[in-house]
Amino acid sequence: QVQLVESGGGLVQAGGSLRLSCAASGRTFSTCVMGWFRQAPGKEREFVAGISASGGNTNDADSVKGRFTISRDNAKNTVYLQMSSLKPEDTAVYYCAVDTDRRWPILVRATAYNYWGQGTQVTVSS
């Protein structure tokens, strides 16, 4: 049974940093694209960042370029999202997801991802 468990969310002031983690279990994830999405109240779920199976390629949404960095440790079946220079508009529930159909490319549509975590709340105060 595939499980994705996010952690690391919380309340932070604007300009601060947080590091999200997503621990995966239930299958081999080193052959899969993994991604982070977020959903703010009243808004659709949006792509934040993705990383190829090997970790050699990443894709970031324009809204987070230069501020967020996705990485993975395949030995630990874990993907990370380092978030810096946080803004109030980054406030959302952040979800980890896995695309078991491909090692690459990194797709941005949510429907490409087969499994999802339960989400972790990130709140950025102004």
MARZA-851097 format. One record per atom (N, C-alpha, C, O): chain; atom name; residue in one letter; x, y, z. Coordinates in nm, 3 decimals, padded with zeros to 5 digits. Example, Ala and Ser with C-alpha at 12.3 -4.5 7.8 and 13.67 -1.06 7.14 Angstrom:
BEGIN
chaine; atome; residu; px; py; pz
A; N; A; 01.319; -00.569; 00.780
A; CA; A; 01.230; -00.450; 00.780
A; C; A; 01.320; -00.330; 00.780
A; O; A; 01.424; -00.332; 00.846
A; N; S; 01.285; -00.225; 00.708
A; CA; S; 01.367; -00.106; 00.714
A; C; S; 01.290; 00.003; 00.787
A; O; S; 01.341; 00.114; 00.804
***
This chain:
BEGIN
chaine; atome; residu; px; py; pz
A; N; Q; 00.084; -00.119; 00.000
A; CA; Q; 00.000; 00.000; 00.000
A; C; Q; 00.088; 00.124; 00.000
A; O; Q; 00.173; 00.142; 00.087
A; N; V; 00.065; 00.208; -00.099
A; CA; V; 00.146; 00.330; -00.112
A; C; V; 00.101; 00.433; -00.009
A; O; V; -00.018; 00.458; 00.008
A; N; Q; 00.198; 00.490; 00.058
A; CA; Q; 00.170; 00.598; 00.154
A; C; Q; 00.269; 00.711; 00.134
A; O; Q; 00.389; 00.688; 00.117
A; N; L; 00.219; 00.831; 00.137
A; CA; L; 00.301; 00.952; 00.134
A; C; L; 00.265; 01.034; 00.257
A; O; L; 00.148; 01.067; 00.277
A; N; V; 00.363; 01.066; 00.337
A; CA; V; 00.338; 01.140; 00.460
A; C; V; 00.422; 01.266; 00.461
A; O; V; 00.545; 01.261; 00.467
A; N; E; 00.354; 01.381; 00.456
A; CA; E; 00.423; 01.509; 00.460
A; C; E; 00.444; 01.556; 00.604
A; O; E; 00.368; 01.521; 00.694
A; N; S; 00.547; 01.635; 00.622
A; CA; S; 00.574; 01.697; 00.752
A; C; S; 00.652; 01.826; 00.729
A; O; S; 00.706; 01.849; 00.620
A; N; G; 00.658; 01.908; 00.833
A; CA; G; 00.739; 02.029; 00.826
A; C; G; 00.662; 02.158; 00.808
A; O; G; 00.721; 02.266; 00.809
A; N; G; 00.532; 02.148; 00.791
A; CA; G; 00.453; 02.270; 00.776
A; C; G; 00.442; 02.345; 00.908
A; O; G; 00.484; 02.295; 01.013
A; N; G; 00.386; 02.465; 00.901
A; CA; G; 00.369; 02.543; 01.021
A; C; G; 00.344; 02.689; 00.992
A; O; G; 00.314; 02.726; 00.878
A; N; L; 00.356; 02.771; 01.095
A; CA; L; 00.335; 02.915; 01.085
A; C; L; 00.471; 02.985; 01.083
A; O; L; 00.557; 02.958; 01.167
A; N; V; 00.489; 03.073; 00.987
A; CA; V; 00.616; 03.143; 00.974
A; C; V; 00.587; 03.287; 00.930
A; O; V; 00.488; 03.313; 00.863
A; N; Q; 00.674; 03.377; 00.967
A; CA; Q; 00.660; 03.516; 00.923
A; C; Q; 00.709; 03.532; 00.779
A; O; Q; 00.791; 03.455; 00.731
A; N; A; 00.655; 03.633; 00.714
A; CA; A; 00.700; 03.665; 00.578
A; C; A; 00.852; 03.684; 00.578
A; O; A; 00.908; 03.749; 00.667
A; N; G; 00.916; 03.627; 00.477
A; CA; G; 01.060; 03.634; 00.468
A; C; G; 01.131; 03.514; 00.529
A; O; G; 01.252; 03.496; 00.511
A; N; G; 01.055; 03.434; 00.603
A; CA; G; 01.112; 03.319; 00.670
A; C; G; 01.125; 03.198; 00.580
A; O; G; 01.098; 03.204; 00.460
A; N; S; 01.166; 03.087; 00.641
A; CA; S; 01.190; 02.964; 00.567
A; C; S; 01.125; 02.845; 00.637
A; O; S; 01.106; 02.844; 00.758
A; N; L; 01.093; 02.746; 00.557
A; CA; L; 01.045; 02.617; 00.606
A; C; L; 01.097; 02.508; 00.514
A; O; L; 01.124; 02.532; 00.396
A; N; R; 01.111; 02.389; 00.570
A; CA; R; 01.150; 02.274; 00.488
A; C; R; 01.045; 02.166; 00.505
A; O; R; 01.024; 02.115; 00.615
A; N; L; 00.980; 02.132; 00.396
A; CA; L; 00.882; 02.024; 00.397
A; C; L; 00.950; 01.894; 00.359
A; O; L; 01.042; 01.892; 00.277
A; N; S; 00.903; 01.786; 00.418
A; CA; S; 00.950; 01.653; 00.385
A; C; S; 00.832; 01.565; 00.349
A; O; S; 00.720; 01.585; 00.398
A; N; C; 00.856; 01.469; 00.262
A; CA; C; 00.754; 01.372; 00.226
A; C; C; 00.818; 01.234; 00.226
A; O; C; 00.903; 01.204; 00.142
A; N; A; 00.777; 01.152; 00.321
A; CA; A; 00.829; 01.016; 00.331
A; C; A; 00.735; 00.922; 00.259
A; O; A; 00.615; 00.919; 00.287
A; N; A; 00.789; 00.847; 00.166
A; CA; A; 00.710; 00.757; 00.083
A; C; A; 00.737; 00.612; 00.121
A; O; A; 00.849; 00.576; 00.158
A; N; S; 00.635; 00.530; 00.111
A; CA; S; 00.650; 00.388; 00.140
A; C; S; 00.551; 00.308; 00.057
A; O; S; 00.455; 00.362; 00.003
A; N; G; 00.576; 00.178; 00.047
A; CA; G; 00.483; 00.091; -00.023
A; C; G; 00.527; 00.044; -00.159
A; O; G; 00.467; -00.048; -00.215
A; N; R; 00.629; 00.107; -00.214
A; CA; R; 00.683; 00.065; -00.344
A; C; R; 00.816; 00.137; -00.363
A; O; R; 00.859; 00.215; -00.279
A; N; T; 00.879; 00.109; -00.476
A; CA; T; 01.004; 00.176; -00.510
A; C; T; 00.972; 00.309; -00.576
A; O; T; 00.904; 00.313; -00.678
A; N; F; 01.021; 00.417; -00.519
A; CA; F; 00.994; 00.550; -00.571
A; C; F; 01.110; 00.608; -00.649
A; O; F; 01.098; 00.716; -00.708
A; N; S; 01.221; 00.538; -00.650
A; CA; S; 01.338; 00.589; -00.721
A; C; S; 01.320; 00.587; -00.872
A; O; S; 01.403; 00.641; -00.946
A; N; T; 01.210; 00.526; -00.920
A; CA; T; 01.182; 00.522; -01.064
A; C; T; 01.069; 00.617; -01.103
A; O; T; 01.018; 00.611; -01.215
A; N; C; 01.029; 00.703; -01.011
A; CA; C; 00.910; 00.787; -01.032
A; C; C; 00.941; 00.936; -01.018
A; O; C; 01.024; 00.977; -00.937
A; N; V; 00.871; 01.014; -01.101
A; CA; V; 00.868; 01.158; -01.078
A; C; V; 00.792; 01.185; -00.949
A; O; V; 00.692; 01.120; -00.919
A; N; M; 00.839; 01.281; -00.872
A; CA; M; 00.767; 01.324; -00.753
A; C; M; 00.749; 01.474; -00.757
A; O; M; 00.829; 01.548; -00.814
A; N; G; 00.639; 01.519; -00.695
A; CA; G; 00.609; 01.661; -00.704
A; C; G; 00.544; 01.715; -00.578
A; O; G; 00.498; 01.641; -00.491
A; N; W; 00.544; 01.847; -00.571
A; CA; W; 00.473; 01.919; -00.465
A; C; W; 00.366; 02.007; -00.531
A; O; W; 00.392; 02.075; -00.631
A; N; F; 00.249; 02.005; -00.473
A; CA; F; 00.139; 02.091; -00.515
A; C; F; 00.091; 02.167; -00.391
A; O; F; 00.125; 02.132; -00.278
A; N; R; 00.011; 02.269; -00.414
A; CA; R; -00.049; 02.341; -00.302
A; C; R; -00.189; 02.386; -00.338
A; O; R; -00.223; 02.402; -00.456
A; N; Q; -00.269; 02.405; -00.236
A; CA; Q; -00.406; 02.451; -00.255
A; C; Q; -00.442; 02.549; -00.146
A; O; Q; -00.442; 02.516; -00.027
A; N; A; -00.473; 02.670; -00.187
A; CA; A; -00.517; 02.773; -00.095
A; C; A; -00.670; 02.772; -00.090
A; O; A; -00.735; 02.724; -00.183
A; N; P; -00.729; 02.824; 00.017
A; CA; P; -00.875; 02.825; 00.028
A; C; P; -00.940; 02.894; -00.091
A; O; P; -00.901; 03.005; -00.130
A; N; G; -01.038; 02.828; -00.149
A; CA; G; -01.111; 02.886; -00.261
A; C; G; -01.039; 02.882; -00.393
A; O; G; -01.088; 02.935; -00.492
A; N; K; -00.923; 02.818; -00.396
A; CA; K; -00.845; 02.812; -00.520
A; C; K; -00.822; 02.667; -00.561
A; O; K; -00.835; 02.575; -00.480
A; N; E; -00.787; 02.649; -00.688
A; CA; E; -00.757; 02.516; -00.736
A; C; E; -00.617; 02.473; -00.691
A; O; E; -00.530; 02.554; -00.661
A; N; R; -00.601; 02.342; -00.688
A; CA; R; -00.469; 02.288; -00.655
A; C; R; -00.372; 02.325; -00.768
A; O; R; -00.405; 02.311; -00.886
A; N; E; -00.253; 02.372; -00.731
A; CA; E; -00.157; 02.414; -00.831
A; C; E; -00.022; 02.348; -00.811
A; O; E; 00.018; 02.316; -00.699
A; N; F; 00.046; 02.327; -00.922
A; CA; F; 00.180; 02.270; -00.922
A; C; F; 00.278; 02.369; -00.860
A; O; F; 00.273; 02.488; -00.889
A; N; V; 00.367; 02.317; -00.776
A; CA; V; 00.470; 02.401; -00.715
A; C; V; 00.608; 02.363; -00.769
A; O; V; 00.682; 02.449; -00.818
A; N; A; 00.642; 02.235; -00.760
A; CA; A; 00.773; 02.190; -00.806
A; C; A; 00.770; 02.040; -00.827
A; O; A; 00.693; 01.968; -00.763
A; N; G; 00.855; 01.993; -00.918
A; CA; G; 00.865; 01.850; -00.943
A; C; G; 01.010; 01.812; -00.966
A; O; G; 01.094; 01.896; -00.997
A; N; I; 01.037; 01.682; -00.949
A; CA; I; 01.174; 01.634; -00.964
A; C; I; 01.171; 01.498; -01.033
A; O; I; 01.087; 01.413; -01.002
A; N; S; 01.263; 01.478; -01.126
A; CA; S; 01.268; 01.352; -01.199
A; C; S; 01.313; 01.238; -01.108
A; O; S; 01.357; 01.261; -00.995
A; N; A; 01.300; 01.117; -01.158
A; CA; A; 01.331; 01.000; -01.077
A; C; A; 01.475; 01.000; -01.026
A; O; A; 01.502; 00.965; -00.911
A; N; S; 01.567; 01.041; -01.112
A; CA; S; 01.708; 01.042; -01.073
A; C; S; 01.744; 01.162; -00.987
A; O; S; 01.847; 01.162; -00.920
A; N; G; 01.660; 01.263; -00.990
A; CA; G; 01.690; 01.387; -00.921
A; C; G; 01.769; 01.485; -01.005
A; O; G; 01.801; 01.595; -00.959
A; N; G; 01.799; 01.447; -01.127
A; CA; G; 01.882; 01.531; -01.213
A; C; G; 01.808; 01.645; -01.280
A; O; G; 01.870; 01.739; -01.330
A; N; N; 01.676; 01.638; -01.281
A; CA; N; 01.596; 01.743; -01.344
A; C; N; 01.487; 01.789; -01.248
A; O; N; 01.425; 01.709; -01.179
A; N; T; 01.466; 01.920; -01.246
A; CA; T; 01.359; 01.976; -01.165
A; C; T; 01.280; 02.076; -01.248
A; O; T; 01.325; 02.124; -01.352
A; N; N; 01.161; 02.105; -01.200
A; CA; N; 01.074; 02.201; -01.266
A; C; N; 01.003; 02.278; -01.156
A; O; N; 00.940; 02.219; -01.068
A; N; D; 01.012; 02.409; -01.161
A; CA; D; 00.949; 02.493; -01.059
A; C; D; 00.846; 02.585; -01.122
A; O; D; 00.864; 02.633; -01.234
A; N; A; 00.739; 02.608; -01.051
A; CA; A; 00.641; 02.707; -01.096
A; C; A; 00.705; 02.845; -01.094
A; O; A; 00.792; 02.874; -01.012
A; N; D; 00.661; 02.930; -01.185
A; CA; D; 00.719; 03.065; -01.192
A; C; D; 00.704; 03.140; -01.060
A; O; D; 00.791; 03.219; -01.022
A; N; S; 00.596; 03.115; -00.990
A; CA; S; 00.569; 03.187; -00.866
A; C; S; 00.668; 03.154; -00.754
A; O; S; 00.677; 03.228; -00.656
A; N; V; 00.741; 03.044; -00.768
A; CA; V; 00.834; 03.005; -00.661
A; C; V; 00.979; 02.998; -00.706
A; O; V; 01.068; 02.968; -00.627
A; N; K; 01.003; 03.027; -00.833
A; CA; K; 01.140; 03.020; -00.886
A; C; K; 01.234; 03.110; -00.806
A; O; K; 01.202; 03.226; -00.778
A; N; G; 01.348; 03.055; -00.771
A; CA; G; 01.446; 03.131; -00.696
A; C; G; 01.422; 03.133; -00.547
A; O; G; 01.507; 03.180; -00.470
A; N; R; 01.307; 03.083; -00.504
A; CA; R; 01.275; 03.083; -00.360
A; C; R; 01.259; 02.941; -00.306
A; O; R; 01.297; 02.915; -00.191
A; N; F; 01.206; 02.850; -00.386
A; CA; F; 01.182; 02.712; -00.342
A; C; F; 01.277; 02.619; -00.416
A; O; F; 01.310; 02.641; -00.533
A; N; T; 01.320; 02.515; -00.347
A; CA; T; 01.407; 02.414; -00.408
A; C; T; 01.356; 02.275; -00.371
A; O; T; 01.338; 02.243; -00.253
A; N; I; 01.333; 02.194; -00.473
A; CA; I; 01.291; 02.056; -00.450
A; C; I; 01.414; 01.966; -00.462
A; O; I; 01.501; 01.989; -00.545
A; N; S; 01.418; 01.864; -00.377
A; CA; S; 01.527; 01.767; -00.382
A; C; S; 01.474; 01.632; -00.336
A; O; S; 01.362; 01.623; -00.284
A; N; R; 01.552; 01.529; -00.354
A; CA; R; 01.508; 01.396; -00.311
A; C; R; 01.626; 01.313; -00.266
A; O; R; 01.740; 01.334; -00.309
A; N; D; 01.598; 01.219; -00.178
A; CA; D; 01.695; 01.122; -00.133
A; C; D; 01.634; 00.985; -00.159
A; O; D; 01.553; 00.937; -00.080
A; N; N; 01.673; 00.922; -00.268
A; CA; N; 01.610; 00.795; -00.306
A; C; N; 01.644; 00.683; -00.208
A; O; N; 01.567; 00.588; -00.195
A; N; A; 01.755; 00.693; -00.142
A; CA; A; 01.790; 00.591; -00.042
A; C; A; 01.693; 00.595; 00.076
A; O; A; 01.669; 00.493; 00.142
A; N; K; 01.636; 00.714; 00.100
A; CA; K; 01.542; 00.730; 00.212
A; C; K; 01.397; 00.737; 00.164
A; O; K; 01.306; 00.752; 00.245
A; N; N; 01.376; 00.726; 00.032
A; CA; N; 01.239; 00.737; -00.022
A; C; N; 01.173; 00.867; 00.025
A; O; N; 01.056; 00.868; 00.063
A; N; T; 01.248; 00.975; 00.021
A; CA; T; 01.199; 01.102; 00.074
A; C; T; 01.225; 01.214; -00.026
A; O; T; 01.331; 01.220; -00.089
A; N; V; 01.127; 01.302; -00.039
A; CA; V; 01.142; 01.421; -00.121
A; C; V; 01.123; 01.543; -00.030
A; O; V; 01.045; 01.541; 00.065
A; N; Y; 01.196; 01.649; -00.062
A; CA; Y; 01.196; 01.768; 00.022
A; C; Y; 01.155; 01.891; -00.060
A; O; Y; 01.169; 01.894; -00.182
A; N; L; 01.105; 01.990; 00.011
A; CA; L; 01.080; 02.120; -00.050
A; C; L; 01.134; 02.225; 00.046
A; O; L; 01.075; 02.252; 00.151
A; N; Q; 01.246; 02.284; 00.010
A; CA; Q; 01.303; 02.392; 00.088
A; C; Q; 01.241; 02.523; 00.040
A; O; Q; 01.253; 02.559; -00.077
A; N; M; 01.175; 02.593; 00.131
A; CA; M; 01.104; 02.716; 00.097
A; C; M; 01.169; 02.833; 00.170
A; O; M; 01.182; 02.832; 00.293
A; N; S; 01.209; 02.933; 00.095
A; CA; S; 01.273; 03.051; 00.152
A; C; S; 01.202; 03.175; 00.102
A; O; S; 01.124; 03.170; 00.007
A; N; S; 01.231; 03.287; 00.168
A; CA; S; 01.168; 03.414; 00.131
A; C; S; 01.017; 03.399; 00.116
A; O; S; 00.958; 03.445; 00.019
A; N; L; 00.957; 03.335; 00.213
A; CA; L; 00.815; 03.304; 00.207
A; C; L; 00.731; 03.431; 00.208
A; O; L; 00.765; 03.531; 00.272
A; N; K; 00.620; 03.425; 00.135
A; CA; K; 00.528; 03.537; 00.123
A; C; K; 00.390; 03.495; 00.173
A; O; K; 00.360; 03.375; 00.175
A; N; P; 00.308; 03.589; 00.214
A; CA; P; 00.172; 03.552; 00.257
A; C; P; 00.096; 03.474; 00.150
A; O; P; 00.014; 03.388; 00.183
A; N; E; 00.120; 03.502; 00.023
A; CA; E; 00.051; 03.431; -00.083
A; C; E; 00.097; 03.286; -00.099
A; O; E; 00.039; 03.211; -00.178
A; N; D; 00.200; 03.247; -00.027
A; CA; D; 00.241; 03.106; -00.025
A; C; D; 00.157; 03.024; 00.073
A; O; D; 00.170; 02.902; 00.078
A; N; T; 00.073; 03.089; 00.149
A; CA; T; -00.013; 03.020; 00.244
A; C; T; -00.105; 02.923; 00.172
A; O; T; -00.180; 02.961; 00.082
A; N; A; -00.099; 02.795; 00.212
A; CA; A; -00.178; 02.691; 00.148
A; C; A; -00.153; 02.559; 00.219
A; O; A; -00.066; 02.548; 00.305
A; N; V; -00.233; 02.460; 00.181
A; CA; V; -00.201; 02.322; 00.218
A; C; V; -00.110; 02.267; 00.107
A; O; V; -00.142; 02.274; -00.011
A; N; Y; 00.002; 02.213; 00.148
A; CA; Y; 00.100; 02.160; 00.054
A; C; Y; 00.090; 02.007; 00.051
A; O; Y; 00.088; 01.940; 00.154
A; N; Y; 00.084; 01.954; -00.072
A; CA; Y; 00.069; 01.811; -00.092
A; C; Y; 00.188; 01.754; -00.169
A; O; Y; 00.239; 01.814; -00.263
A; N; C; 00.230; 01.638; -00.126
A; CA; C; 00.330; 01.560; -00.197
A; C; C; 00.256; 01.462; -00.288
A; O; C; 00.150; 01.411; -00.251
A; N; A; 00.311; 01.436; -00.406
A; CA; A; 00.246; 01.345; -00.499
A; C; A; 00.352; 01.269; -00.579
A; O; A; 00.465; 01.315; -00.596
A; N; V; 00.312; 01.153; -00.629
A; CA; V; 00.404; 01.072; -00.709
A; C; V; 00.337; 01.033; -00.840
A; O; V; 00.219; 00.998; -00.844
A; N; D; 00.414; 01.040; -00.947
A; CA; D; 00.372; 00.999; -01.081
A; C; D; 00.444; 00.868; -01.111
A; O; D; 00.561; 00.869; -01.150
A; N; T; 00.374; 00.757; -01.092
A; CA; T; 00.438; 00.626; -01.107
A; C; T; 00.454; 00.584; -01.253
A; O; T; 00.512; 00.479; -01.281
A; N; D; 00.401; 00.665; -01.347
A; CA; D; 00.406; 00.627; -01.488
A; C; D; 00.534; 00.670; -01.559
A; O; D; 00.559; 00.627; -01.672
A; N; R; 00.613; 00.753; -01.496
A; CA; R; 00.731; 00.802; -01.569
A; C; R; 00.844; 00.846; -01.476
A; O; R; 00.822; 00.890; -01.363
A; N; R; 00.965; 00.830; -01.528
A; CA; R; 01.086; 00.881; -01.462
A; C; R; 01.108; 01.028; -01.498
A; O; R; 01.171; 01.103; -01.424
A; N; W; 01.056; 01.064; -01.612
A; CA; W; 01.074; 01.197; -01.672
A; C; W; 00.987; 01.197; -01.797
A; O; W; 00.970; 01.090; -01.856
A; N; P; 00.930; 01.308; -01.842
A; CA; P; 00.945; 01.444; -01.790
A; C; P; 00.858; 01.468; -01.667
A; O; P; 00.783; 01.381; -01.622
A; N; I; 00.869; 01.586; -01.615
A; CA; I; 00.793; 01.628; -01.498
A; C; I; 00.670; 01.701; -01.548
A; O; I; 00.680; 01.810; -01.604
A; N; L; 00.554; 01.641; -01.527
A; CA; L; 00.431; 01.702; -01.572
A; C; L; 00.374; 01.792; -01.462
A; O; L; 00.392; 01.766; -01.343
A; N; V; 00.305; 01.897; -01.503
A; CA; V; 00.253; 01.992; -01.405
A; C; V; 00.106; 01.972; -01.373
A; O; V; 00.055; 02.030; -01.278
A; N; R; 00.037; 01.890; -01.451
A; CA; R; -00.106; 01.869; -01.424
A; C; R; -00.123; 01.769; -01.312
A; O; R; -00.053; 01.668; -01.307
A; N; A; -00.213; 01.797; -01.221
A; CA; A; -00.235; 01.713; -01.104
A; C; A; -00.284; 01.574; -01.143
A; O; A; -00.258; 01.476; -01.072
A; N; T; -00.355; 01.566; -01.253
A; CA; T; -00.412; 01.437; -01.294
A; C; T; -00.305; 01.336; -01.336
A; O; T; -00.334; 01.217; -01.347
A; N; A; -00.183; 01.380; -01.357
A; CA; A; -00.075; 01.288; -01.394
A; C; A; -00.021; 01.213; -01.273
A; O; A; 00.052; 01.115; -01.290
A; N; Y; -00.054; 01.256; -01.155
A; CA; Y; 00.001; 01.199; -01.032
A; C; Y; -00.098; 01.101; -00.971
A; O; Y; -00.215; 01.132; -00.952
A; N; N; -00.047; 00.981; -00.939
A; CA; N; -00.134; 00.872; -00.898
A; C; N; -00.162; 00.867; -00.749
A; O; N; -00.271; 00.827; -00.706
A; N; Y; -00.065; 00.908; -00.670
A; CA; Y; -00.078; 00.897; -00.524
A; C; Y; -00.046; 01.031; -00.461
A; O; Y; 00.039; 01.107; -00.507
A; N; W; -00.118; 01.057; -00.352
A; CA; W; -00.108; 01.186; -00.284
A; C; W; -00.097; 01.167; -00.134
A; O; W; -00.151; 01.072; -00.076
A; N; G; -00.026; 01.260; -00.071
A; CA; G; -00.025; 01.263; 00.073
A; C; G; -00.146; 01.335; 00.127
A; O; G; -00.232; 01.380; 00.050
A; N; Q; -00.153; 01.346; 00.259
A; CA; Q; -00.269; 01.408; 00.323
A; C; Q; -00.258; 01.559; 00.330
A; O; Q; -00.356; 01.627; 00.359
A; N; G; -00.139; 01.611; 00.305
A; CA; G; -00.117; 01.755; 00.304
A; C; G; -00.066; 01.807; 00.437
A; O; G; -00.091; 01.749; 00.543
A; N; T; 00.007; 01.917; 00.430
A; CA; T; 00.056; 01.985; 00.549
A; C; T; 00.033; 02.135; 00.531
A; O; T; 00.060; 02.191; 00.424
A; N; Q; -00.017; 02.199; 00.636
A; CA; Q; -00.053; 02.341; 00.627
A; C; Q; 00.071; 02.429; 00.641
A; O; Q; 00.152; 02.410; 00.732
A; N; V; 00.083; 02.524; 00.551
A; CA; V; 00.185; 02.628; 00.561
A; C; V; 00.113; 02.762; 00.568
A; O; V; 00.035; 02.796; 00.479
A; N; T; 00.140; 02.837; 00.672
A; CA; T; 00.079; 02.969; 00.689
A; C; T; 00.188; 03.073; 00.705
A; O; T; 00.274; 03.062; 00.792
A; N; V; 00.184; 03.173; 00.619
A; CA; V; 00.284; 03.280; 00.622
A; C; V; 00.215; 03.408; 00.664
A; O; V; 00.124; 03.457; 00.595
A; N; S; 00.257; 03.463; 00.775
A; CA; S; 00.197; 03.586; 00.825
A; C; S; 00.274; 03.707; 00.774
A; O; S; 00.394; 03.702; 00.752
A; N; S; 00.199; 03.816; 00.757
A; CA; S; 00.261; 03.939; 00.703
A; C; S; 00.313; 04.028; 00.815
A; O; S; 00.368; 04.135; 00.788
***
